[in-house]
Amino acid sequence: AFTNWGLALRLQGSRGTCSVFTMAGALEYALALDQQHGTVLSIEFLNWASNEATTNLQDGGFFSDLWAGFAAYGICPETDMPYRHDYNPKLRPDENALQRAKKLAKAHLKLHWIKTWDVRTGLTGAQLLEIKRVLSQRWPVCTGMRWPRNERWQGGILGMAPPERVFDGHSVLLVGYLD
């Protein structure tokens, strides 16, 4: 779907912006479903908007903060505020970017929480069913996943770790599933 809409997969580099990429990807996906064409959105703008809305000055953020930024300021196309290799807390969008972001904010998208982040708890069966229900309706799902202190990969699959062996999480966008 991303390829068909002209939305290339992008890399966050060494910045801690996985949640920003995940949220922007979800917005790109949801907007493309509605408009039947893709618009590459600005990770940098969403990061700025989140910080403005929450008075945070850190790079990256939680889904709730990113949504607050989107709700307050919208999001502009990537061409208006490209992603940078390094984080600059003083970087601000120009007036053109702010105006285009306001237009995209009028898409009437809504946030639907399935589970709040808690590194100590996994998904319940009901929460997994809700994720599958949302995905089957062709809506994207932003996920925060436990990330182990010591990665163990087997056959391209990351091994699970108990809560005491994770340092935090990593955000990933889901747009489909196979049972």
Disulfide bonds with the S-S distance in Angstrom:
none
